[in-house]
Amino acid sequence: MLQITAHDIDRALACLQDGGVIVFPTETSYGIGCDATNADAVARVFTIKGRPDDKGTPLIIPDIESALMFIKVSDKARELMDKYWPGALNIIGPVAINSPVSDKCSQDSTQSVRVSSHPFCATLARRLGKPIVASSANISGQDAIYSIEEVKKVFLGRPDKPDCVIDGGNLPNLPASTTVKVIGDNVEIVRQGSVEIES
């Protein structure tokens, strides 16, 4: 795994602030994303991936406190956040009133969020001060990607491509992030992944 430099973070930050789409390493695999409050940029992520419009997408957020801006946080959701964040756990909750996030990121009036444990993602989210779309850097329905060479192959020849690719080297072949849906005290495991959650 390559050491991410300050220049890499500056480059990615400038791209996001300019409404661009980036590919970047996460704690599980390579991700593709943008400023989640920029509807045009979010639409491009969906187009580049060939992602169905009704699927929504997870977000990386700066910190636990900021989650309240994007989802309604129940006591149970907060308990999971305190226990597993930062980490590879996406928590889905009802969309918060006045959330600034593009509607395309949500699904059935719910939104998936996490605080990342990857130093690059964590630093980028804090510096941007906004949620970052964090979908897997692949064509929708295909396998996760763990090397920059695979990233380049996947997007070669696509009509639209990411504007900035951050090379984190070869990533460990880890399971995808875990996803849970938390409505009130009810916890539904949507995907059991890197973080083990008891049902």
VEXLUM-648718 format. One line per field, with one value per residue (C-alpha): residue number from 1; x, y, z. Coordinates in nm, 2 decimals. Layout:
nr [NUM, ...]
px [X, ...]
py [Y, ...]
pz [Z, ...]
# end
This chain:
nr [1, 2, 3, 4, 5, 6, 7, 8, 9, 10, 11, 12, 13, 14, 15, 16, 17, 18, 19, 20, 21, 22, 23, 24, 25, 26, 27, 28, 29, 30, 31, 32, 33, 34, 35, 36, 37, 38, 39, 40, 41, 42, 43, 44, 45, 46, 47, 48, 49, 50, 51, 52, 53, 54, 55, 56, 57, 58, 59, 60, 61, 62, 63, 64, 65, 66, 67, 68, 69, 70, 71, 72, 73, 74, 75, 76, 77, 78, 79, 80, 81, 82, 83, 84, 85, 86, 87, 88, 89, 90, 91, 92, 93, 94, 95, 96, 97, 98, 99, 100, 101, 102, 103, 104, 105, 106, 107, 108, 109, 110, 111, 112, 113, 114, 115, 116, 117, 118, 119, 120, 121, 122, 123, 124, 125, 126, 127, 128, 129, 130, 131, 132, 133, 134, 135, 136, 137, 138, 139, 140, 141, 142, 143, 144, 145, 146, 147, 148, 149, 150, 151, 152, 153, 154, 155, 156, 157, 158, 159, 160, 161, 162, 163, 164, 165, 166, 167, 168, 169, 170, 171, 172, 173, 174, 175, 176, 177, 178, 179, 180, 181, 182, 183, 184, 185, 186, 187, 188, 189, 190, 191, 192, 193, 194, 195, 196, 197, 198, 199]
px [0.00, 0.15, 0.19, -0.07, 0.09, -0.03, -0.02, -0.26, -0.51, -0.47, -0.54, -0.84, -0.98, -0.94, -1.12, -1.41, -1.45, -1.45, -1.74, -1.52, -1.54, -1.25, -1.13, -0.96, -0.85, -1.07, -1.04, -1.19, -1.14, -1.11, -1.40, -1.55, -1.71, -1.77, -1.91, -2.25, -2.42, -2.34, -2.62, -2.45, -2.14, -2.35, -2.53, -2.19, -2.08, -2.40, -2.34, -1.97, -2.06, -2.38, -2.55, -2.93, -3.09, -3.29, -3.00, -2.87, -2.51, -2.32, -2.15, -1.83, -1.88, -1.63, -1.73, -2.01, -2.16, -2.21, -2.43, -2.72, -2.71, -2.78, -2.98, -3.21, -2.99, -3.17, -3.01, -2.93, -2.77, -2.56, -2.45, -2.33, -2.15, -1.97, -1.86, -1.76, -1.67, -1.43, -1.46, -1.61, -1.97, -2.23, -2.53, -2.86, -3.11, -3.41, -3.30, -3.27, -3.49, -3.31, -3.02, -2.80, -2.72, -2.84, -3.16, -2.99, -2.78, -3.08, -3.30, -3.66, -3.61, -3.31, -2.94, -2.63, -2.33, -2.00, -1.70, -1.40, -1.10, -0.88, -0.64, -0.69, -1.08, -1.09, -0.86, -1.04, -1.38, -1.26, -1.10, -1.39, -1.64, -1.90, -2.02, -1.84, -2.01, -1.83, -1.94, -1.72, -1.50, -1.64, -1.91, -2.23, -2.27, -1.91, -1.64, -1.47, -1.13, -0.81, -0.54, -0.49, -0.42, -0.77, -0.92, -0.75, -0.88, -1.24, -1.27, -1.07, -1.30, -1.59, -1.77, -1.72, -1.43, -1.32, -1.14, -0.88, -0.74, -0.55, -0.30, -0.30, -0.12, -0.25, -0.50, -0.55, -0.83, -1.08, -1.46, -1.68, -1.80, -2.08, -2.42, -2.69, -3.03, -3.13, -3.48, -3.54, -3.42, -3.45, -3.12, -3.14, -2.82, -2.83, -2.47, -2.24, -1.89, -1.56, -1.72, -1.90, -2.24, -2.46, -2.82]
py [0.00, 0.34, 0.63, 0.90, 1.24, 1.59, 1.67, 1.38, 1.51, 1.87, 1.74, 1.54, 1.83, 2.07, 1.83, 1.78, 2.16, 2.20, 1.96, 1.67, 1.30, 1.11, 0.75, 0.69, 0.42, 0.33, 0.09, -0.19, -0.13, 0.16, 0.39, 0.65, 0.96, 1.34, 1.61, 1.46, 1.80, 1.86, 1.71, 1.73, 1.56, 1.28, 1.22, 1.18, 0.91, 0.72, 0.76, 0.65, 0.34, 0.26, 0.26, 0.24, 0.57, 0.41, 0.24, 0.54, 0.54, 0.55, 0.86, 0.92, 1.20, 1.40, 1.29, 1.14, 1.48, 1.56, 1.25, 1.45, 1.67, 1.37, 1.11, 1.09, 0.93, 0.71, 0.60, 0.26, 0.42, 0.64, 0.34, 0.17, 0.48, 0.52, 0.15, 0.10, 0.45, 0.53, 0.20, 0.00, 0.02, 0.20, 0.30, 0.36, 0.59, 0.81, 1.11, 1.42, 1.71, 1.98, 1.74, 1.91, 1.58, 1.52, 1.32, 1.06, 0.95, 0.83, 0.53, 0.50, 0.81, 0.66, 0.75, 0.54, 0.72, 0.63, 0.78, 0.62, 0.47, 0.52, 0.82, 0.96, 0.94, 1.08, 1.37, 1.45, 1.45, 1.67, 1.92, 1.93, 1.97, 1.79, 1.43, 1.24, 0.99, 0.66, 0.39, 0.11, 0.21, -0.04, -0.08, -0.15, -0.52, -0.61, -0.71, -0.46, -0.33, -0.34, -0.21, 0.10, -0.10, -0.25, 0.09, 0.21, -0.09, -0.05, 0.31, 0.29, 0.36, 0.47, 0.78, 0.96, 0.90, 1.02, 1.35, 1.25, 0.91, 0.88, 0.59, 0.41, 0.11, -0.25, -0.27, -0.57, -0.79, -0.73, -0.79, -0.49, -0.26, -0.39, -0.21, -0.19, -0.02, 0.14, 0.26, 0.34, 0.05, -0.20, -0.30, -0.49, -0.63, -0.54, -0.67, -0.85, -0.74, -0.63, -0.53, -0.82, -0.71, -0.94, -0.97]
pz [0.00, -0.10, 0.14, 0.06, 0.04, 0.13, -0.24, -0.31, -0.05, -0.19, -0.54, -0.44, -0.23, -0.52, -0.75, -0.51, -0.46, -0.83, -0.87, -1.00, -0.95, -0.78, -0.73, -0.40, -0.16, 0.14, 0.43, 0.21, -0.16, -0.41, -0.40, -0.64, -0.52, -0.52, -0.30, -0.21, -0.20, -0.56, -0.76, -1.10, -0.96, -0.80, -1.13, -1.30, -1.05, -1.13, -1.50, -1.48, -1.28, -1.47, -1.13, -1.13, -1.02, -0.74, -0.55, -0.35, -0.24, 0.09, 0.22, 0.41, 0.67, 0.87, 1.22, 1.44, 1.52, 1.16, 1.11, 1.25, 0.95, 0.72, 0.91, 1.21, 1.47, 1.72, 2.05, 1.90, 1.60, 1.82, 2.02, 1.70, 1.59, 1.92, 1.91, 1.55, 1.41, 1.26, 1.07, 0.78, 0.91, 0.70, 0.91, 0.72, 0.89, 0.79, 0.59, 0.82, 0.75, 0.55, 0.46, 0.20, 0.03, -0.33, -0.35, -0.57, -0.27, -0.07, -0.12, 0.01, 0.23, 0.40, 0.38, 0.44, 0.62, 0.79, 0.94, 0.76, 0.94, 0.63, 0.69, 0.34, 0.35, 0.71, 0.63, 0.30, 0.46, 0.74, 0.51, 0.27, 0.56, 0.35, 0.30, 0.02, -0.20, -0.14, -0.39, -0.50, -0.79, -1.04, -1.30, -1.11, -1.02, -1.08, -0.82, -0.59, -0.71, -0.50, -0.74, -0.94, -1.25, -1.22, -1.18, -1.50, -1.69, -1.57, -1.68, -2.00, -2.29, -2.08, -2.23, -1.90, -1.66, -1.31, -1.31, -1.04, -0.94, -0.61, -0.62, -0.29, -0.43, -0.40, -0.12, 0.10, -0.04, 0.24, 0.26, 0.17, 0.45, 0.67, 0.63, 0.89, 0.87, 1.21, 1.25, 1.62, 1.82, 1.53, 1.36, 1.03, 0.89, 0.52, 0.44, 0.68, 0.58, 0.74, 1.07, 1.25, 1.39, 1.59, 1.46]
# end
